[in-house]
Amino acid sequence: MGDATPDRTQRLLNHAVWDHDAAQGVVRGFVAEQLRGQPLRVAALDESGQGKSGSATAGAQRQYMGCAGRIAHGVNAVYCSYATPGGHALVGARIYVPADQLDDHERRVALGIGDDVEFQTKPELAVDICRDMVADATMPPWAAGDEVYGRSGDLRAFLEDHDVGYVLRVGCAFHAELAPGVKIRADQAVTQHPAEQALWQVRGVPGSKGQRLYAWAWIATTSPRHFLPIRKHLASGQLAHHYSYLPPGRPVILATMIHVACLRWPVEEDFDFGTDCYGLDQSQPRLYTALARHIVLTMAVLAVCAVTAAQAKTTAPPPVLPTSGDQPPPDDMGLITFTVNEIKRLFLLLNHQTHDIAHHLRWSGWRRRHQARARWFHHRARLRRNAITARSLSAAAVLDRNSALLTCNEQILSSRPRSPRPRGCAGAPIRNAVC
């Protein structure tokens, strides 16, 4: 940020008085206003995280981390992207805090978690984000999400109550009522359909590398507003099941549901942009408020660049694309439209500042000083651990020596010859002998 020391940034994240929830509302309003003219608008829900070691960070625990693709130690958060065909940006975020951190009062205070924070599952956090969007009239007319959100009845009920259509991924074991009183699994809905082969329609959606073709089928349920859209990969035959709701007054069109389902992926691009360009998953704060503020500031920078790229796309000339697979390349293929990454580079160029040598030396001194401080504390912690280990080893050695002495005594006693006991004429031991 160009400061001589990180003190200002640390104060902004930890001690300055400002409402990060209200700031998130400003970002949400800015994006919604700039992208309101797009033909299709979707609230894409998904979660992402950042790796953290140790237990001194709010929300950190061993859990599945989407950024790592496996179970790891870190912090997860639920995000919402305002996704349109012309552009997209993150507009909502909630940190997932495990129940054990909230139940322990001392730990809650140490992690800076306020009394107003209660345990909520990821679908419940998604409902909170949607509730804020409904309250300030920035909620898109459609919503999309993966299986974590598709199996949440509370989230689906909230969206239906507020006339928000959705196309949500569901698992193969999801049950839908295809006939009165008859519920069937999603993976059996196609195989047991009397006209299975006639269900599939090959549809394409635009992608950065061309049309993406899939076979789609949609199966009606007992509700005239609910359907089971199913996508099949043309090469592997792998199925992806969805559950959709179309509010009254909107036409029931398969193409709309397909485009809504495919607009779930821009949130993944927002994660990539936020991670690679703006440090979304590279924050050092440990307290709850500082983490939330870092996320909001990252969202604000991403929103400015994403909206600028979306506006540039509206005035860009049509791209030069091939019309057949064997077409030779033209001499001039033109330029692609401005991307979010390119807009960020141009903003940095406009705000570029050349610092003198004293500025860099101050930062060098600050880093070396804090590294020396960290080294000192690491050495002290190692000495403490070594002392505890030494005491444990000494105690174990004393126990082992005592055990060895007892064993030796037992062996000596067992090796001594025993005197024969006097016996009677019949060979029986003499009892109560009188001398």
matplotlib code that plots the C-alpha trace (Angstrom):
import matplotlib.pyplot as plt

x = [0.0, 3.1, 3.3, 6.6, 5.3, 2.3, 0.9, -1.9, -3.1, -3.1, -5.1, -7.5, -8.2, -8.1, -8.8, -10.4, -14.1, -16.0, -18.8, -17.6, -21.2, -22.3, -19.2, -20.1, -23.6, -22.0, -20.0, -23.1, -25.1, -22.3, -22.1, -25.9, -26.3, -23.6, -24.7, -28.4, -28.9, -27.6, -30.1, -29.6, -28.6, -27.8, -26.7, -24.1, -23.4, -20.3, -17.6, -13.9, -11.2, -7.6, -5.1, -4.1, -1.8, -2.5, -5.6, -5.2, -7.3, -11.0, -12.8, -9.6, -10.0, -9.4, -12.1, -12.7, -11.0, -12.2, -9.1, -7.0, -9.4, -8.9, -9.3, -6.8, -6.4, -7.9, -10.8, -13.9, -16.3, -19.5, -19.6, -22.1, -21.2, -23.4, -23.0, -24.1, -23.1, -21.2, -19.4, -19.4, -18.1, -18.3, -21.1, -21.5, -19.4, -19.8, -17.1, -17.9, -17.1, -17.1, -19.4, -16.5, -15.0, -18.4, -19.2, -15.9, -16.3, -12.6, -11.6, -14.4, -12.9, -9.4, -10.4, -12.3, -15.7, -18.6, -21.5, -23.8, -22.1, -24.0, -23.2, -24.7, -24.2, -23.1, -26.6, -27.8, -25.0, -26.1, -29.6, -28.2, -26.4, -29.6, -31.6, -29.4, -29.7, -33.5, -33.5, -31.6, -33.2, -30.0, -31.1, -31.0, -34.1, -32.2, -29.9, -27.5, -25.3, -23.8, -25.0, -24.3, -27.0, -29.3, -30.0, -31.0, -34.8, -34.5, -32.6, -35.0, -38.0, -36.5, -35.9, -39.4, -40.9, -39.2, -40.0, -36.4, -36.0, -33.2, -31.3, -29.4, -27.2, -28.4, -27.0, -28.1, -29.9, -32.1, -35.8, -38.5, -42.2, -42.8, -46.3, -48.8, -47.5, -44.5, -41.0, -38.1, -34.3, -32.8, -30.6, -33.6, -35.7, -34.1, -33.6, -37.2, -38.7, -40.7, -39.2, -35.6, -34.0, -36.4, -35.6, -32.1, -31.4, -28.0, -27.6, -24.5, -23.6, -20.9, -17.5, -14.1, -12.9, -16.1, -19.4, -19.6, -22.0, -23.9, -27.0, -29.8, -33.0, -35.7, -38.3, -41.5, -42.6, -46.1, -45.5, -45.9, -43.1, -40.5, -38.3, -35.4, -32.9, -30.2, -26.9, -25.0, -21.4, -21.3, -18.0, -18.1, -21.9, -21.5, -24.7, -25.2, -28.5, -30.3, -33.5, -35.1, -37.9, -39.5, -41.6, -45.1, -45.2, -41.9, -42.0, -41.0, -38.0, -35.2, -32.7, -33.2, -32.6, -29.4, -28.0, -28.8, -27.1, -24.0, -23.7, -22.8, -19.2, -18.3, -18.0, -15.0, -13.5, -14.0, -12.1, -9.3, -9.1, -9.4, -6.6, -4.2, -4.5, -5.9, -4.8, -8.2, -6.6, -3.4, -4.4, -2.4, -5.2, -6.3, -9.2, -12.7, -13.3, -10.0, -10.6, -14.1, -12.6, -9.9, -12.5, -14.6, -11.7, -10.7, -14.2, -14.2, -11.1, -12.3, -15.7, -14.1, -12.0, -14.8, -17.3, -14.7, -14.0, -17.7, -18.3, -15.3, -16.8, -20.0, -18.0, -15.5, -15.7, -17.0, -14.3, -12.6, -13.5, -13.2, -16.3, -15.0, -12.5, -10.1, -10.2, -6.7, -5.9, -6.3, -3.4, -4.9, -7.0, -7.5, -7.5, -9.5, -11.6, -10.1, -10.0, -10.1, -6.4, -5.5, -7.7, -5.8, -2.4, -3.6, -4.8, -1.4, 0.3, -1.8, -1.1, 2.6, 4.8, 8.6, 9.9, 13.4, 16.0, 15.1, 11.6, 12.9, 15.6, 12.9, 10.9, 14.0, 14.7, 11.1, 11.2, 14.5, 13.5, 10.3, 12.1, 14.6, 11.7, 10.0, 13.3, 13.7, 10.2, 10.7, 13.9, 12.2, 9.3, 11.8, 13.6, 10.3, 9.4, 12.9, 12.6, 9.2, 10.6, 13.6, 11.5, 9.3, 12.3, 13.7, 10.5, 10.3, 13.9, 13.1, 10.1, 12.2, 15.0, 12.5, 10.8, 14.2, 15.1, 11.8, 12.3, 15.8, 14.6, 11.9, 14.5, 16.8, 14.0, 12.8, 16.4, 17.0, 16.6, 13.7, 14.1, 12.0, 9.1, 8.9, 6.5, 4.8, 5.1, 2.6, 4.4, 1.8, 3.0, 3.2, 0.8, 0.9, 4.2, 5.2, 8.9]
y = [0.0, 2.2, 2.9, 2.9, 0.4, -1.9, 0.0, 1.8, -1.4, -3.3, -0.5, -0.4, -4.1, -4.4, -1.1, 1.4, 2.1, 1.1, -1.3, -4.1, -5.3, -1.9, -1.7, -5.0, -3.6, -0.7, -3.1, -5.2, -2.1, -0.9, -4.2, -4.7, -1.2, -1.6, -5.1, -4.5, -4.2, -7.7, -10.2, -12.8, -12.3, -15.1, -15.2, -18.0, -19.5, -21.4, -21.6, -21.1, -20.9, -20.1, -22.4, -21.6, -23.4, -23.5, -22.8, -19.1, -17.9, -17.5, -20.3, -22.4, -26.1, -29.3, -29.3, -29.8, -26.8, -26.2, -24.2, -27.2, -29.9, -32.0, -31.9, -29.4, -26.9, -23.5, -21.1, -21.5, -18.8, -18.8, -16.4, -15.1, -13.9, -11.5, -13.5, -12.3, -13.2, -9.9, -9.9, -11.0, -10.1, -11.2, -9.3, -11.3, -13.3, -14.9, -16.7, -20.2, -20.5, -24.0, -24.6, -25.5, -22.0, -20.4, -22.6, -21.8, -18.2, -17.7, -18.8, -16.7, -13.6, -14.5, -14.9, -11.6, -13.2, -11.0, -12.1, -11.6, -14.3, -17.6, -21.0, -21.4, -24.1, -23.1, -23.2, -20.9, -18.5, -18.5, -17.7, -14.7, -13.4, -13.7, -12.1, -9.0, -8.9, -9.1, -6.4, -3.9, -4.9, -6.3, -9.9, -11.3, -13.1, -16.4, -18.4, -21.3, -23.4, -26.9, -29.8, -28.2, -25.7, -27.8, -30.2, -27.4, -27.2, -23.9, -22.2, -23.4, -22.3, -18.9, -18.4, -19.6, -17.3, -14.3, -15.3, -16.1, -18.9, -21.4, -24.2, -26.0, -29.1, -32.1, -35.5, -38.7, -39.7, -36.6, -37.6, -35.8, -36.5, -37.4, -38.8, -38.2, -40.0, -41.5, -40.2, -41.4, -40.9, -38.4, -41.1, -43.4, -40.7, -41.1, -44.8, -45.5, -43.0, -44.7, -42.4, -42.2, -41.8, -39.0, -37.0, -35.9, -32.7, -31.5, -27.9, -25.6, -22.7, -20.2, -20.5, -18.8, -21.6, -22.0, -23.7, -26.3, -29.1, -31.3, -33.5, -32.2, -33.7, -32.2, -34.2, -32.8, -33.3, -33.1, -29.3, -27.3, -25.0, -27.6, -29.7, -32.1, -30.9, -33.5, -32.9, -35.7, -35.4, -36.4, -38.3, -40.0, -40.2, -38.8, -37.3, -34.1, -33.7, -30.4, -29.3, -26.2, -23.8, -21.3, -18.6, -17.9, -15.6, -16.8, -19.0, -22.6, -22.9, -25.5, -23.0, -20.6, -23.3, -24.4, -20.9, -20.4, -23.7, -22.8, -19.3, -21.1, -21.3, -17.6, -17.7, -20.1, -17.5, -14.9, -17.1, -17.4, -13.7, -12.8, -15.3, -14.7, -10.9, -9.5, -11.8, -13.2, -16.2, -14.6, -12.6, -12.6, -11.5, -13.9, -12.1, -12.5, -8.9, -8.4, -11.5, -10.2, -6.7, -8.2, -10.1, -7.0, -4.9, -7.6, -7.8, -4.0, -4.0, -7.0, -5.3, -2.2, -4.2, -6.6, -3.8, -1.9, -5.1, -5.7, -2.1, -2.4, -5.6, -3.7, -1.5, -4.0, -5.2, -8.7, -11.3, -13.0, -16.7, -19.7, -21.1, -24.6, -27.0, -26.9, -23.1, -21.6, -18.8, -15.2, -12.8, -10.5, -12.1, -8.8, -8.4, -10.0, -7.7, -6.3, -9.0, -8.4, -9.2, -6.7, -4.0, -4.6, -4.2, -0.9, 0.5, -0.4, 1.4, 4.6, 4.5, 3.5, 5.3, 5.3, 5.1, 6.3, 4.0, 5.1, 3.7, 0.2, 0.3, 1.0, -2.0, -4.1, -3.1, -3.7, -7.2, -8.1, -6.8, -8.7, -11.8, -11.5, -11.1, -14.2, -16.1, -15.2, -16.4, -19.6, -20.4, -19.7, -22.0, -24.7, -24.3, -24.7, -27.8, -29.3, -28.6, -30.3, -33.2, -33.5, -33.6, -36.2, -38.3, -38.0, -39.1, -42.0, -43.0, -43.1, -45.3, -47.6, -47.8, -48.6, -51.2, -52.8, -53.0, -54.7, -57.2, -57.9, -58.5, -60.8, -62.8, -63.1, -64.3, -66.8, -68.2, -69.0, -72.7, -73.4, -75.6, -78.8, -78.7, -81.5, -84.3, -87.1, -90.8, -90.8, -88.0, -85.4, -82.1, -81.9, -79.2, -77.7, -79.5, -79.3, -79.2]
z = [0.0, 0.0, 3.7, 5.5, 8.1, 8.3, 11.3, 9.3, 7.7, 11.0, 12.6, 9.7, 10.1, 13.9, 15.7, 13.3, 13.8, 10.7, 9.9, 7.5, 7.0, 5.8, 3.6, 2.1, 1.4, -0.5, -2.6, -3.3, -4.3, -6.6, -8.5, -8.7, -10.1, -12.7, -13.9, -13.6, -17.4, -18.1, -19.6, -17.0, -13.4, -10.9, -7.3, -7.4, -4.0, -3.1, -0.3, -0.4, 2.2, 3.1, 4.8, 8.4, 10.8, 14.5, 16.4, 17.1, 14.1, 14.2, 12.2, 11.8, 12.1, 10.1, 7.5, 3.7, 2.0, -1.5, -2.3, -1.5, -2.8, 0.4, 4.1, 5.5, 8.4, 7.5, 7.5, 5.3, 4.2, 2.2, -0.8, -3.2, -6.7, -8.7, -12.0, -15.4, -19.0, -19.2, -15.9, -12.3, -8.9, -5.2, -3.3, -0.1, 2.3, 5.8, 7.8, 8.9, 12.7, 14.2, 17.2, 19.6, 19.2, 20.0, 23.0, 24.7, 26.1, 26.8, 23.3, 21.7, 23.4, 22.5, 18.8, 18.8, 18.0, 19.1, 21.2, 18.2, 16.2, 16.5, 15.0, 11.6, 8.9, 5.5, 4.0, 6.9, 6.1, 2.5, 3.7, 5.6, 2.5, 0.5, 3.2, 3.1, -0.7, -0.5, 2.1, 0.0, -3.3, -4.9, -5.1, -8.6, -10.0, -10.0, -7.7, -8.3, -6.1, -5.6, -3.6, -0.2, -0.9, -3.1, -0.2, 2.2, 2.4, 4.4, 1.6, -1.1, 1.0, 1.5, -2.2, -3.1, -0.5, -2.1, -5.7, -6.5, -9.0, -8.6, -10.3, -7.5, -7.8, -5.8, -5.1, -6.8, -3.6, -3.7, -3.7, -5.8, -6.1, -9.7, -9.1, -6.3, -3.2, -5.1, -4.4, -6.4, -6.3, -8.8, -10.4, -10.9, -12.5, -15.9, -16.0, -15.0, -17.4, -20.1, -22.8, -21.6, -25.0, -26.0, -22.9, -23.9, -25.8, -26.8, -25.8, -25.9, -23.6, -24.5, -22.9, -23.1, -25.4, -27.4, -27.1, -24.3, -25.4, -23.0, -23.2, -21.0, -19.8, -17.6, -15.8, -14.4, -10.8, -9.2, -8.8, -12.0, -10.9, -9.9, -12.3, -12.3, -14.9, -15.5, -17.4, -19.1, -20.3, -24.0, -23.7, -20.3, -19.8, -16.3, -14.9, -12.8, -11.1, -10.4, -8.7, -10.1, -9.2, -11.6, -9.9, -11.2, -14.2, -15.7, -18.8, -18.3, -20.7, -20.5, -22.1, -19.2, -16.6, -18.5, -18.5, -14.8, -13.9, -15.9, -14.3, -11.1, -12.3, -12.4, -8.6, -9.1, -11.4, -8.7, -6.3, -8.8, -9.4, -5.7, -4.9, -7.7, -8.0, -4.7, -1.9, -0.9, 0.7, 1.8, 4.8, 8.1, 10.5, 13.2, 14.8, 13.5, 12.7, 11.0, 8.8, 7.8, 7.0, 4.8, 2.8, 2.3, 1.2, -1.3, -2.6, -3.1, -5.2, -7.2, -7.8, -9.3, -11.7, -12.6, -13.3, -15.4, -17.4, -17.9, -19.2, -21.6, -23.0, -24.1, -26.4, -27.7, -31.3, -31.9, -31.6, -34.6, -34.2, -36.5, -38.2, -38.9, -37.4, -40.4, -41.1, -41.4, -38.9, -40.2, -40.3, -37.7, -34.9, -33.1, -29.3, -26.6, -24.4, -21.2, -18.5, -14.8, -14.5, -17.2, -15.6, -12.4, -14.1, -15.7, -12.4, -10.8, -13.7, -13.1, -9.4, -9.7, -7.2, -7.2, -3.7, -2.6, -1.1, 2.4, 2.0, 1.0, 3.7, 6.3, 5.1, 5.2, 8.7, 9.8, 8.3, 9.8, 13.2, 13.3, 12.0, 14.9, 17.3, 15.9, 16.1, 19.7, 20.6, 18.6, 20.5, 23.8, 22.9, 21.9, 25.2, 27.1, 25.1, 25.6, 29.4, 29.6, 27.5, 29.8, 32.9, 31.3, 30.3, 33.9, 35.4, 33.0, 33.7, 37.5, 36.8, 34.6, 37.3, 40.0, 37.8, 37.0, 40.7, 41.5, 38.7, 39.9, 43.5, 42.3, 40.3, 43.3, 45.6, 43.0, 42.6, 46.3, 47.3, 49.6, 52.8, 52.6, 55.0, 57.6, 56.5, 58.5, 58.0, 55.3, 53.5, 54.4, 55.8, 59.6, 60.8, 64.3, 65.1, 68.7, 69.5]

ax = plt.figure().add_subplot(projection="3d")
ax.plot(x, y, z, "-o")
ax.set_aspect("equal")
plt.show()
